[in-house]
Structures are given as C-alpha cells and as structure tokens.
C-alpha cells in the first residue's frame, strides 16, 4: 500500500513538474512573440478639428514652413509622450515668424526602453502611426510654439514630405499657400485664443 501511494505521489509530482515546465516554455514563447508585436506601438489621438483640411490646419497652428531635417538630436524623456527632437533648416516661411533659420523641433513619437520579464527591450511609439522624420528629407511643417518656447509639430498632419521637382510637391505647396491666405479657425481654437488674452 505504501508503495502504491509512493508511485501515485511520484506520478503526480512528475505531472506537476511537467505542467510547470510546459507553462514556463509557453510563457517564454509568448514573451518573445509579445516582444515582436510590441516593437512598434501606436498612440491614439483625438484631434480638435479635421486637419485634412489645410485651411483649418492653418487656422490652428502658429507656423507653416518648408524645411530640411539636418539632424536627429535625440529623444526627450520629460514630456507626456515619447518625443524626438530634430534640427531643421527652414527654407520658406509661409505662416508665422520662426526665431531663426535653423530651428529645433519636437515630434511626438520615439523610443522607450522598458523592462519586460527581466529583459530590456526598446519599443518605438508612434503617434497615430506618424513615422519619425528622416534626416535629409524636406517637409512642409505645421507647428505650434509651446509655453517653454519649443516648437512642436502637429502629429500626422504637421510633416508633409515633399520631393524636389515633383508636380505633387508644387500642388502641395500651392494648397498650403492658399490655406495660409484663407485660414479657417475652428471653434475650439477660437476659445483657446480667447483664453490666452
């Protein structure tokens, strides 16, 4: 009888150890799969207006200008969202007066290092899937001056890539120039403007 109980206990122990081992293997596989899935995370947003309409965008932002990204300066840790800084050489100012021809701009989105299951992983956070600016590329920027004096581009709508000598580029620039001449200020932006007075 004692021998039978011993075999039953050994059998249960083997099953329990096997179950834990199986779960351990599965959790490692899931962690690796999870890591792959979380390499890029999109941060959602609700915008105050329809910024597909360039007139509304022009009525909301402080600056609209063309410029070339000359350098990625790095990521900033102390803001509400992962944010990356870039140095930009402004070429053509359509709206607002930038403090200088070479400006530092902030873009929501960037890398964060996080500890997951004792392993450090780097995750790229993108605001509404808006890709980070690329050094050497030219864009039409739509941006706002922040309270601390920094310049923050509007996510998704504030960095329209332009190609030199392209028909679509001249159309894009014409659309922005027209929008700057005839801006539409959204109701919510009007309230923000009034509160600053």
Buried (B, 14 or more C-beta within 10 A) or exposed (E): EEEEEEEEEEEEEEEEEEEEEEEEEEEEEEBEEEBEEEEEEEBEEEBEBEBEBBBBBBBBBBBBBBBBBEBBEEBBEEBEBBBBBBBBBBEEBBBBEBEEEEBBBBBBBBBBEEEEEEEEBEBBBBBBEBEBBEEEEBBBBBBBBEEEEBBBBBBBBBBBEBEEEEEEBEEBBEBBBEBBEEBBBBEEBEEEEEEEE
